[in-house]
Amino acid sequence: MGGAARLSAPRALVLWAALGAAAHIGPAPDPEDWWSYKDNLQGNFVPGPPFWGLVNAAWSLCAVGKRQSPVDVELKRALYDPFLPPLRLSTGGEKLRGTLYNTGRHVSFLPAPRPVVNVSGGPLLYSHRLSELRLLFGARDGAGSEHQINHQGFSAEVQLIHFNQELYGNLSAASRSPNGLAILSFFVNVAGSSNSFLSRLLSRDTITRISYKNDAYFLQDLSLELLFPESFGFVTYQGSLSTPPCSETVTWILIDRALNITSLQMHSLRLLSQNPPSQIFQSLSGNGRPLQPLAHRALRGNRDPRHPERRCRGPNYRLHVDGAPHGR
């Protein structure tokens, strides 16, 4: 049975009453865009995470899927796979450029068509093309990441969203298909220093240009490899998009060494509005989906959990850029 059939009567009545009320307020919303991380925006009902799978048949996996994301990763459950190759990044030797965008839900960086940025290696059998960098963050430090590690959240999470360019022509087709998507996820802490790539994205001159929903600012001369820690391990699992339609076509790769940003940079993020300037300010923070059950899915990692004290050493624990044999 579908997710709607499992609703209790009171909950169903609340949902449909809210839907009926919303139908009388302004023009009908685009069904592909009618979702939120919060159930109430500007006094109007907009479906939050508990309702995503109930308001659009195309989003049914959000309610009934068995491989949903994000999850809490218990490292002791991760199977050590010594045959996982290192991650590889290809930019054609060019700097990255693109548009930093306040979508009203996330801070997104949308790369320009050129250069093409690809990631491969690790658990990936194909080369995947970068489609979006997405930043999620919380209203308070230590809570804001979608994924958790050993029941611990982080202040923010950076997600690099890629599609399988060898099998599919674009992100939309890949998101509906097997082996379609790969998302690299970086956890972020608030500290006294900052990752150099994130410092560029979150500089005062940049972040103030996207204060409101639909604001955008063009950036260039970015070195994406600077986002990656000097050395790191990763954990991978099969999951879903953490936004509607919650397609279960994602290979998640969680980088196990957190990045840093400063408290001032985090404060600047929390001052971004999810609304246009004509509407009441509501912070963009708290823009993550709640945890989903891991159930019986396998976790694989390239670090041996039996020896957590061992440092990541050697080329397997470095990012390989444009085929360089020993990393950066």
KEKE-3310 file (N, C-alpha, C; in steps of 0.2 Angstrom, whole numbers, plus 5000, padded with zeros to 4 digits):
npx = (5004:5002:5010:5001:4990:4994:4992:4986:4969:4967:4979:4978:4967:4971:4981:4974:4965:4974:4979:4968:4965:4977:4975:4966:4974:4981:4989:4990:5003:5019:5019:5031:5039:5034:5037:5045:5057:5051:5035:5027:5026:5027:5014:5007:5003:5015:5022:5032:5046:5039:5028:5031:5031:5017:5010:5013:5012:5024:5033:5033:5043:5049:5041:5039:5051:5065:5078:5083:5090:5096:5107:5112:5128:5136:5152:5158:5150:5154:5161:5178:5186:5199:5202:5196:5199:5208:5200:5197:5199:5195:5198:5202:5213:5209:5203:5188:5172:5157:5140:5135:5121:5106:5094:5083:5081:5093:5111:5118:5130:5132:5140:5148:5146:5159:5175:5172:5169:5175:5172:5179:5184:5186:5171:5165:5160:5160:5163:5158:5150:5151:5137:5131:5136:5131:5126:5122:5116:5115:5104:5111:5128:5135:5124:5116:5121:5116:5118:5125:5138:5142:5131:5133:5131:5135:5140:5137:5135:5143:5138:5143:5136:5134:5132:5131:5140:5144:5134:5122:5113:5111:5107:5094:5089:5099:5096:5084:5088:5098:5114:5115:5118:5131:5136:5147:5151:5154:5158:5156:5164:5163:5176:5192:5199:5198:5193:5201:5194:5181:5181:5183:5170:5162:5166:5164:5162:5156:5145:5136:5130:5120:5109:5095:5081:5083:5093:5109:5126:5141:5155:5173:5189:5191:5198:5194:5199:5205:5195:5195:5202:5219:5223:5213:5199:5185:5168:5156:5139:5124:5110:5098:5092:5091:5081:5064:5062:5067:5074:5081:5095:5108:5125:5132:5146:5155:5166:5178:5185:5183:5179:5183:5175:5174:5167:5161:5159:5149:5139:5136:5130:5119:5112:5106:5092:5077:5067:5061:5066:5054:5047:5044:5059:5066:5077:5089:5094:5093:5091:5089:5085:5077:5085:5085:5081:5094:5093:5096:5107:5123:5138:5153:5170:5187:5195:5202:5191:5195:5207:5207:5215:5226:5234:5228:5238:5249:5246:5233:5224:5223:5217:5217:5222:5218:5224:5236:5249:5252:5243:5239)
npy = (4994:5012:5026:5036:5028:5024:5034:5040:5044:5057:5063:5063:5071:5083:5086:5086:5096:5107:5107:5110:5123:5129:5129:5140:5151:5162:5159:5142:5132:5127:5110:5103:5110:5112:5111:5110:5113:5116:5115:5126:5141:5158:5159:5150:5133:5122:5108:5099:5088:5076:5075:5075:5063:5061:5071:5071:5060:5057:5058:5047:5038:5045:5043:5029:5023:5012:5014:5026:5043:5056:5047:5040:5037:5023:5020:5008:4999:4999:4991:4987:4990:4986:4987:4998:5011:5027:5043:5052:5068:5078:5092:5096:5104:5117:5132:5133:5140:5148:5150:5157:5154:5159:5148:5149:5138:5132:5136:5137:5132:5133:5126:5132:5128:5125:5124:5106:5096:5082:5067:5052:5035:5028:5021:5021:5016:5022:5038:5053:5068:5085:5093:5102:5111:5110:5118:5115:5120:5123:5131:5132:5129:5113:5107:5104:5098:5085:5071:5061:5056:5042:5046:5059:5076:5089:5106:5111:5105:5101:5097:5089:5086:5075:5068:5053:5053:5045:5035:5043:5057:5069:5077:5075:5064:5054:5054:5046:5034:5018:5018:5031:5044:5052:5058:5068:5071:5083:5086:5100:5110:5123:5134:5142:5144:5143:5133:5135:5135:5136:5148:5157:5156:5160:5173:5190:5199:5191:5183:5193:5196:5187:5188:5186:5176:5169:5178:5180:5177:5178:5169:5166:5158:5147:5134:5119:5108:5112:5112:5099:5089:5088:5075:5060:5049:5039:5034:5024:5022:5015:5026:5039:5053:5068:5076:5080:5071:5060:5050:5034:5032:5035:5035:5038:5046:5049:5060:5058:5067:5082:5098:5116:5131:5149:5157:5169:5167:5157:5164:5174:5165:5162:5173:5174:5174:5164:5170:5182:5200:5207:5200:5194:5191:5175:5164:5155:5144:5127:5118:5104:5087:5076:5062:5046:5028:5017:5003:4988:4991:4991:4998:5004:5007:5015:5015:5006:5001:4994:4999:5013:5023:5024:5035:5042:5038:5039:5037:5032:5039:5052:5065:5063:5072:5077:5065:5065:5055:5055:5063:5079)
npz = (5000:4997:5004:5008:5012:5024:5033:5049:5053:5060:5056:5042:5040:5044:5035:5022:5025:5026:5013:5006:5011:5006:4993:4990:4990:4981:4965:4958:4964:4955:4953:4954:4961:4973:4988:5004:5017:5029:5036:5036:5027:5027:5033:5025:5020:5015:5009:5020:5024:5030:5022:5009:5001:4999:4992:4979:4966:4959:4968:4977:4982:4992:5003:5004:5000:5002:5002:5007:5009:5020:5031:5047:5050:5057:5061:5065:5059:5046:5032:5029:5014:5006:4992:4987:4975:4975:4975:4960:4952:4938:4929:4917:4918:4920:4928:4939:4935:4938:4944:4959:4969:4977:4981:4988:4996:4997:4997:4982:4970:4953:4941:4926:4909:4903:4911:4909:4924:4931:4942:4947:4952:4968:4974:4962:4946:4934:4925:4932:4930:4937:4943:4952:4966:4983:4998:5014:5030:5048:5061:5073:5079:5076:5072:5058:5047:5035:5035:5048:5058:5068:5076:5078:5073:5061:5059:5046:5029:5014:4998:4983:4968:4956:4939:4930:4916:4906:4904:4903:4897:4904:4920:4924:4917:4922:4935:4936:4934:4935:4943:4942:4949:4958:4974:4982:4999:5011:5028:5039:5051:5063:5066:5071:5059:5041:5027:5011:4999:5003:5009:4999:4993:5003:5006:5012:5001:4992:4998:5002:4990:4987:4996:4996:4991:4974:4971:4963:4959:4949:4949:4946:4942:4952:4962:4963:4969:4980:4990:4995:5009:5013:5016:5017:5022:5016:5017:5009:5002:4996:4991:4991:4982:4993:4992:4985:4969:4978:4972:4971:4967:4969:4973:4987:4994:5008:5014:5027:5034:5042:5036:5039:5044:5048:5062:5059:5045:5046:5052:5043:5033:5040:5039:5027:5017:5015:5007:4995:4995:4997:5006:5023:5033:5033:5039:5029:5035:5043:5032:5029:5026:5037:5046:5039:5039:5039:5038:5031:5023:5015:5022:5016:5017:5015:5025:5039:5051:5063:5067:5071:5075:5066:5054:5039:5026:5011:4993:4991:5000:4996:4985:4968:4955:4939:4934:4940:4948:4961:4968:4974)
capx = (5000:5006:5011:4995:4986:4996:4991:4981:4964:4968:4984:4976:4962:4975:4985:4969:4963:4979:4979:4962:4967:4982:4972:4963:4978:4985:4989:4992:5011:5021:5019:5038:5043:5030:5040:5049:5060:5047:5028:5023:5030:5023:5007:5004:5005:5019:5023:5038:5048:5034:5022:5034:5029:5010:5007:5014:5014:5031:5038:5031:5048:5050:5037:5039:5057:5069:5085:5083:5095:5102:5107:5117:5134:5140:5158:5159:5147:5157:5166:5184:5187:5206:5202:5193:5204:5207:5196:5201:5196:5197:5195:5205:5218:5206:5199:5181:5168:5150:5135:5133:5114:5102:5088:5077:5082:5100:5116:5120:5135:5131:5146:5147:5147:5166:5177:5169:5173:5173:5175:5179:5187:5182:5166:5162:5162:5160:5165:5153:5151:5149:5131:5130:5138:5125:5128:5116:5118:5110:5104:5116:5134:5135:5118:5115:5122:5110:5121:5128:5143:5142:5126:5136:5130:5140:5137:5135:5137:5144:5137:5145:5131:5137:5128:5134:5140:5145:5128:5116:5115:5110:5106:5087:5089:5103:5092:5079:5091:5103:5120:5114:5121:5136:5136:5152:5148:5160:5156:5159:5164:5165:5183:5196:5202:5193:5195:5202:5189:5174:5183:5181:5163:5159:5169:5159:5160:5152:5139:5131:5127:5115:5106:5088:5080:5084:5100:5114:5133:5145:5162:5177:5195:5190:5201:5189:5203:5206:5190:5197:5207:5226:5222:5206:5196:5178:5163:5151:5133:5119:5105:5093:5092:5088:5075:5060:5058:5070:5076:5086:5100:5113:5130:5135:5153:5155:5173:5178:5189:5179:5182:5182:5174:5174:5160:5159:5156:5143:5134:5134:5126:5112:5108:5103:5084:5074:5062:5063:5066:5048:5043:5047:5065:5066:5084:5089:5096:5089:5088:5091:5080:5078:5088:5081:5083:5099:5091:5101:5111:5130:5143:5160:5175:5193:5199:5201:5189:5199:5213:5205:5221:5230:5232:5228:5245:5250:5242:5226:5221:5224:5214:5221:5219:5219:5228:5243:5249:5253:5239:5240)
capy = (5000:5018:5030:5039:5024:5022:5040:5040:5048:5064:5066:5064:5077:5089:5087:5088:5103:5112:5107:5114:5130:5132:5130:5146:5156:5164:5154:5135:5132:5122:5104:5100:5115:5113:5107:5114:5109:5118:5115:5133:5147:5164:5157:5145:5126:5120:5101:5098:5081:5071:5075:5075:5057:5061:5076:5071:5053:5056:5058:5042:5035:5049:5040:5022:5020:5008:5016:5034:5047:5055:5042:5041:5032:5021:5018:5001:4995:5000:4986:4989:4987:4988:4987:5004:5015:5034:5047:5056:5074:5080:5098:5098:5109:5124:5134:5132:5146:5147:5155:5156:5156:5158:5145:5149:5132:5131:5140:5132:5134:5129:5127:5134:5122:5123:5117:5100:5094:5075:5063:5045:5032:5026:5015:5023:5012:5027:5045:5057:5075:5089:5097:5107:5111:5113:5120:5115:5122:5124:5138:5133:5125:5106:5104:5107:5093:5080:5065:5061:5051:5040:5050:5066:5080:5095:5113:5111:5099:5103:5091:5089:5082:5073:5063:5048:5056:5039:5032:5047:5064:5075:5075:5073:5057:5050:5054:5041:5028:5015:5020:5038:5049:5051:5064:5068:5075:5085:5089:5107:5113:5130:5134:5148:5145:5141:5130:5140:5135:5139:5155:5161:5156:5164:5180:5195:5202:5186:5181:5198:5197:5182:5189:5185:5171:5171:5182:5176:5180:5174:5168:5162:5156:5143:5128:5114:5103:5115:5110:5092:5089:5085:5067:5059:5042:5040:5029:5025:5018:5017:5029:5042:5061:5070:5081:5076:5065:5055:5044:5029:5031:5039:5032:5043:5046:5054:5061:5057:5072:5088:5105:5121:5138:5153:5159:5175:5165:5154:5169:5177:5161:5162:5179:5173:5174:5160:5173:5188:5205:5210:5196:5193:5187:5169:5161:5149:5138:5122:5116:5098:5082:5072:5055:5040:5022:5013:4996:4982:4993:4990:5003:5002:5012:5013:5015:5000:5003:4991:5003:5020:5028:5025:5040:5041:5039:5036:5040:5030:5043:5058:5066:5063:5078:5076:5059:5065:5049:5056:5068:5086)
capz = (5000:4997:5010:5010:5015:5031:5038:5053:5051:5061:5052:5035:5040:5044:5028:5017:5026:5024:5006:5004:5012:5002:4986:4989:4991:4975:4959:4960:4963:4951:4957:4954:4965:4979:4994:5008:5023:5034:5034:5036:5025:5026:5035:5020:5021:5010:5011:5023:5023:5031:5017:5002:4997:4999:4988:4972:4965:4957:4974:4982:4986:4999:5009:5004:4998:5007:5002:5007:5012:5023:5036:5052:5048:5062:5058:5067:5054:5039:5030:5026:5007:5004:4985:4984:4973:4977:4971:4955:4950:4932:4927:4911:4920:4920:4934:4939:4936:4938:4947:4966:4969:4983:4978:4993:5000:4998:4993:4976:4965:4947:4936:4919:4904:4903:4910:4912:4930:4932:4947:4946:4957:4974:4972:4955:4940:4928:4926:4934:4929:4942:4941:4957:4973:4987:5005:5019:5037:5053:5065:5078:5078:5078:5070:5051:5041:5034:5037:5054:5059:5075:5080:5078:5067:5060:5058:5039:5024:5007:4993:4976:4965:4949:4935:4926:4909:4902:4902:4902:4894:4908:4927:4924:4915:4926:4942:4936:4931:4939:4943:4939:4952:4963:4978:4987:5005:5016:5034:5040:5058:5065:5070:5070:5052:5036:5021:5007:4994:5006:5011:4993:4992:5008:5008:5013:4995:4988:5001:5002:4984:4987:5002:4996:4986:4967:4970:4960:4958:4945:4951:4942:4945:4958:4962:4967:4973:4987:4994:4998:5013:5011:5016:5020:5020:5014:5018:5004:5003:4991:4994:4987:4983:4999:4990:4980:4970:4982:4968:4974:4961:4972:4976:4992:4996:5013:5016:5034:5038:5042:5034:5044:5042:5054:5065:5055:5039:5047:5054:5036:5030:5043:5038:5020:5018:5010:5004:4992:5000:4998:5011:5030:5033:5036:5038:5025:5039:5044:5026:5028:5027:5043:5045:5036:5042:5035:5037:5030:5018:5017:5022:5014:5018:5013:5031:5043:5058:5068:5068:5069:5077:5060:5050:5031:5023:5005:4988:4992:5004:4993:4979:4962:4951:4932:4933:4943:4951:4968:4971:4972)
cpx = (5004:5006:5005:4990:4987:4995:4985:4975:4965:4973:4982:4971:4966:4979:4980:4966:4968:4980:4974:4963:4972:4979:4968:4967:4983:4985:4992:5000:5013:5022:5026:5042:5039:5032:5044:5052:5056:5040:5024:5028:5025:5016:5004:5007:5009:5022:5031:5040:5043:5029:5025:5031:5021:5007:5008:5016:5021:5036:5037:5037:5050:5046:5038:5046:5061:5076:5086:5089:5092:5102:5113:5122:5137:5146:5160:5156:5150:5162:5172:5185:5194:5207:5199:5199:5203:5202:5200:5196:5199:5194:5198:5211:5216:5203:5192:5178:5161:5146:5134:5125:5110:5095:5082:5077:5089:5105:5119:5125:5134:5136:5144:5149:5154:5170:5172:5173:5170:5176:5174:5183:5183:5177:5163:5165:5163:5162:5159:5154:5147:5143:5130:5134:5133:5128:5122:5119:5113:5109:5108:5122:5133:5129:5116:5117:5116:5113:5124:5133:5143:5137:5128:5134:5135:5137:5134:5138:5137:5143:5139:5141:5133:5132:5133:5134:5141:5139:5122:5118:5114:5108:5099:5086:5093:5099:5087:5082:5096:5110:5120:5118:5126:5136:5142:5150:5154:5156:5160:5158:5165:5171:5186:5198:5196:5196:5195:5197:5183:5175:5181:5173:5159:5162:5163:5157:5155:5145:5134:5128:5121:5111:5099:5087:5080:5090:5105:5121:5138:5152:5166:5184:5195:5194:5198:5193:5205:5201:5191:5202:5213:5226:5216:5204:5189:5174:5158:5145:5128:5112:5101:5095:5088:5083:5071:5063:5061:5072:5081:5091:5106:5119:5133:5142:5154:5163:5173:5182:5185:5183:5180:5180:5174:5167:5157:5156:5150:5138:5132:5129:5119:5108:5105:5096:5082:5068:5065:5063:5059:5044:5047:5053:5064:5073:5084:5092:5091:5086:5091:5085:5082:5082:5083:5084:5089:5097:5097:5106:5119:5134:5150:5164:5182:5198:5197:5198:5192:5205:5212:5211:5226:5229:5232:5235:5245:5245:5234:5221:5222:5220:5219:5218:5222:5224:5235:5244:5250:5249:5241:5247)
cpy = (5006:5021:5033:5035:5022:5028:5038:5045:5055:5067:5068:5070:5083:5091:5089:5095:5108:5112:5111:5121:5133:5133:5136:5152:5157:5158:5147:5135:5126:5115:5101:5105:5116:5109:5112:5110:5111:5118:5121:5138:5153:5163:5152:5138:5125:5113:5101:5090:5076:5070:5074:5069:5057:5066:5076:5063:5052:5056:5052:5039:5039:5046:5032:5018:5016:5009:5023:5037:5054:5049:5044:5035:5030:5017:5011:4997:4995:4994:4989:4986:4990:4989:4994:5009:5022:5037:5051:5062:5076:5087:5101:5104:5116:5125:5134:5139:5144:5152:5153:5158:5154:5155:5146:5143:5131:5136:5135:5135:5130:5131:5128:5128:5120:5127:5112:5097:5087:5072:5056:5042:5030:5020:5016:5019:5016:5034:5049:5065:5080:5093:5103:5106:5114:5113:5120:5117:5123:5131:5138:5128:5118:5103:5107:5102:5088:5073:5066:5055:5049:5044:5057:5070:5086:5101:5114:5105:5102:5096:5093:5084:5081:5068:5059:5050:5051:5036:5036:5054:5070:5072:5073:5065:5052:5049:5048:5034:5025:5018:5028:5044:5047:5058:5063:5073:5076:5088:5095:5108:5120:5131:5141:5149:5142:5138:5135:5141:5138:5146:5160:5161:5160:5170:5185:5198:5198:5185:5186:5199:5192:5182:5186:5179:5173:5175:5177:5180:5176:5175:5164:5161:5152:5137:5123:5109:5106:5114:5103:5093:5086:5078:5066:5051:5044:5033:5030:5020:5020:5020:5033:5050:5062:5075:5077:5076:5059:5049:5040:5027:5034:5035:5038:5041:5051:5054:5062:5062:5079:5094:5110:5128:5142:5154:5164:5172:5161:5159:5173:5172:5161:5168:5179:5172:5168:5163:5179:5194:5208:5206:5196:5189:5181:5166:5155:5143:5133:5119:5109:5093:5078:5065:5050:5033:5019:5006:4992:4984:4992:4997:5001:5008:5010:5014:5009:5002:5000:4995:5011:5025:5029:5031:5038:5043:5036:5039:5038:5035:5051:5059:5066:5067:5077:5070:5059:5059:5049:5061:5075:5088)
cpz = (5000:5004:5013:5014:5023:5036:5043:5051:5053:5057:5045:5035:5040:5038:5023:5018:5024:5017:5003:5005:5007:4995:4985:4990:4985:4970:4961:4959:4958:4955:4958:4959:4972:4985:4998:5014:5030:5032:5033:5033:5024:5028:5030:5021:5014:5012:5014:5022:5025:5026:5010:4998:4996:4994:4981:4970:4962:4962:4979:4985:4992:5005:5009:5002:5004:5007:5002:5011:5015:5028:5041:5051:5055:5059:5059:5062:5047:5038:5027:5019:5005:4996:4982:4982:4975:4972:4966:4953:4943:4930:4920:4912:4920:4927:4933:4939:4935:4942:4954:4967:4975:4980:4982:4998:5002:4995:4988:4972:4959:4942:4929:4915:4903:4908:4913:4918:4931:4939:4945:4952:4963:4972:4965:4950:4934:4930:4927:4933:4934:4939:4946:4963:4978:4994:5009:5026:5042:5057:5071:5076:5080:5076:5063:5045:5041:5037:5044:5054:5066:5079:5081:5072:5067:5059:5051:5035:5017:5003:4986:4972:4958:4946:4931:4919:4904:4900:4901:4900:4898:4915:4927:4923:4920:4933:4942:4934:4935:4938:4940:4942:4957:4967:4983:4993:5009:5022:5036:5048:5058:5069:5069:5063:5047:5030:5015:5001:4997:5007:5005:4992:4997:5010:5008:5006:4991:4991:5002:4996:4983:4993:5002:4990:4979:4966:4967:4959:4954:4948:4946:4946:4951:4957:4966:4971:4979:4992:4998:5003:5010:5010:5019:5018:5018:5016:5012:5005:4997:4994:4989:4987:4990:4998:4986:4973:4974:4978:4971:4969:4963:4975:4981:4994:5001:5015:5024:5038:5037:5039:5040:5040:5048:5056:5061:5048:5040:5049:5047:5033:5033:5042:5031:5021:5012:5006:5000:4997:5001:5004:5018:5029:5036:5034:5033:5029:5041:5038:5024:5029:5033:5041:5043:5039:5037:5034:5036:5024:5020:5017:5020:5015:5016:5019:5036:5050:5064:5071:5067:5071:5071:5056:5043:5028:5016:5000:4988:4996:5002:4987:4973:4957:4944:4931:4936:4948:4959:4971:4969:4972)
residu = (MET:GLY:GLY:ALA:ALA:ARG:LEU:SER:ALA:PRO:ARG:ALA:LEU:VAL:LEU:TRP:ALA:ALA:LEU:GLY:ALA:ALA:ALA:HIS:ILE:GLY:PRO:ALA:PRO:ASP:PRO:GLU:ASP:TRP:TRP:SER:TYR:LYS:ASP:ASN:LEU:GLN:GLY:ASN:PHE:VAL:PRO:GLY:PRO:PRO:PHE:TRP:GLY:LEU:VAL:ASN:ALA:ALA:TRP:SER:LEU:CYS:ALA:VAL:GLY:LYS:ARG:GLN:SER:PRO:VAL:ASP:VAL:GLU:LEU:LYS:ARG:ALA:LEU:TYR:ASP:PRO:PHE:LEU:PRO:PRO:LEU:ARG:LEU:SER:THR:GLY:GLY:GLU:LYS:LEU:ARG:GLY:THR:LEU:TYR:ASN:THR:GLY:ARG:HIS:VAL:SER:PHE:LEU:PRO:ALA:PRO:ARG:PRO:VAL:VAL:ASN:VAL:SER:GLY:GLY:PRO:LEU:LEU:TYR:SER:HIS:ARG:LEU:SER:GLU:LEU:ARG:LEU:LEU:PHE:GLY:ALA:ARG:ASP:GLY:ALA:GLY:SER:GLU:HIS:GLN:ILE:ASN:HIS:GLN:GLY:PHE:SER:ALA:GLU:VAL:GLN:LEU:ILE:HIS:PHE:ASN:GLN:GLU:LEU:TYR:GLY:ASN:LEU:SER:ALA:ALA:SER:ARG:SER:PRO:ASN:GLY:LEU:ALA:ILE:LEU:SER:PHE:PHE:VAL:ASN:VAL:ALA:GLY:SER:SER:ASN:SER:PHE:LEU:SER:ARG:LEU:LEU:SER:ARG:ASP:THR:ILE:THR:ARG:ILE:SER:TYR:LYS:ASN:ASP:ALA:TYR:PHE:LEU:GLN:ASP:LEU:SER:LEU:GLU:LEU:LEU:PHE:PRO:GLU:SER:PHE:GLY:PHE:VAL:THR:TYR:GLN:GLY:SER:LEU:SER:THR:PRO:PRO:CYS:SER:GLU:THR:VAL:THR:TRP:ILE:LEU:ILE:ASP:ARG:ALA:LEU:ASN:ILE:THR:SER:LEU:GLN:MET:HIS:SER:LEU:ARG:LEU:LEU:SER:GLN:ASN:PRO:PRO:SER:GLN:ILE:PHE:GLN:SER:LEU:SER:GLY:ASN:GLY:ARG:PRO:LEU:GLN:PRO:LEU:ALA:HIS:ARG:ALA:LEU:ARG:GLY:ASN:ARG:ASP:PRO:ARG:HIS:PRO:GLU:ARG:ARG:CYS:ARG:GLY:PRO:ASN:TYR:ARG:LEU:HIS:VAL:ASP:GLY:ALA:PRO:HIS:GLY:ARG)
# end
